[in-house]
Amino acid sequence: MIKQLLSIFYLTIIFLSCEPNQDKISVFIDPTQCLSNEWDVTWLETHEYDEYPSTEDGRLKIFTDYYKSVGVKMYDSYSKWIYNAVCAACICPTGERYYCTVIKSDVEFLLNFGFNLE
């Protein structure tokens, strides 16, 4: 009897801890030069203008941490270099593209900030 109750208890815990099955959508954005993206500006301001990370992983972490801090739930994210040559103006892309998978309810918010559907 105790084994059955424990089994029911564990199944209940597992069931309640699972996330609801939400639609996940892939989106991407092309960051711009000059650390002018919102996540760059926020990082620089909150890190008292420390040296900005030069690695792809470091830049991607700043990107994902920023969007998580404003309430966007990201499941997967990665970066990929898509341009071989870019202009040096601050409005030009860096050549790196950030991809991420988010819940459907966050897509509209991200599209308003320059993201595109993959």
N, C-alpha and C positions, 0 to 999 in steps of 0.2 A: 504494500500500500504506500509506503514512504517513497519507494522508487518511482511509482506512478505519479505521486504528487510532485516530486522533484523534477521529473520529466516534463510535466505540465508547466511547472514554474519556469524552467529553462527555456522551453519553447515560447512561453509568453514573453520572457525578457528578450529573446532573439527577435520575435515578431515586432515588439514595440520599439526596438532600437533601430530597425530598418528604416531607411528613408522611403518616403512614398515614391512611386515610379513617376518621375517627372520627365517631361520631354527635354532632351538635351540638344542644343544647337551649336554648331561650329561657326565661329566668327573670326575675323582677322582685322588687323590695323597695321598701317605702315607708319612707323614713327618718323618724326621730322628731325632735321639737324638742330644743332645749337642747344640741346637739352631743353627744348621749348615745349615738350609734351607735359601735360598736367602731372603725370606721375614723376617726371624728372624734376619739375619745379618744386613739387611737394617734398620729394626726397632731399633736394638741396637745402630747402628751408629748414627742414626738421633735423638735418645732420650738420647744421652750421657750416654749410659749404665745404664739407670734407671732400677729399678726392673721389670723384665718381668712379664706380667700378668699370674696368675696361674689358671684362670678360662677358661673353654672351650670357652665361649663367647668372652673373651678377646683375646685368641689365634686366634680364627676364624676371628675376626675383623682385626687383624694384617695381616692375610693371604689375606682376601678379599681387604683390603685397598691397599696392595702392588700390587696385580694384576690389580686393577683399576688404580693405578698410572702409570702402564706401558701400559695402553690402552686396557686392556681386559674388556669387558662388561659382568659382572656377573648378572644374573637374580635371582638366588636362590643359597644359599650355606648353608651347615650344616656339622657338624662333627659327627662322630660315632666311638665308641671304638670297634675295630674288633679283637684285639689280647688280650688274657688274660695274657700272659707272653711274654716279649721281652728281648733281651740281652741289656746290658748297653753300648755297643760300639757306637761310634758316627755314624757309618754307618748303625746301626739297626733302624727299625721303632719305633716310640714312642708308637704305639698301637692304635693311633687315626688316622682316615682317614677323609680327607676333600673331600666333594662332592660339585660340583657346576654345574650350567647350564649356558652355554655360547653360543654366536652366532657361527654358523658353521665356519665363516671365522677366528675365533680365535683358533680353535681346533688344527691346525697344529703347531702353535706357542707353545701351551701348551704341546702337545705331545713331542716336542723337549726338554721340561724342566721336563720330567719325569711323566707327567700325563698319565692316561689310560682312554680309553673309558669305560663308565659304561655299 
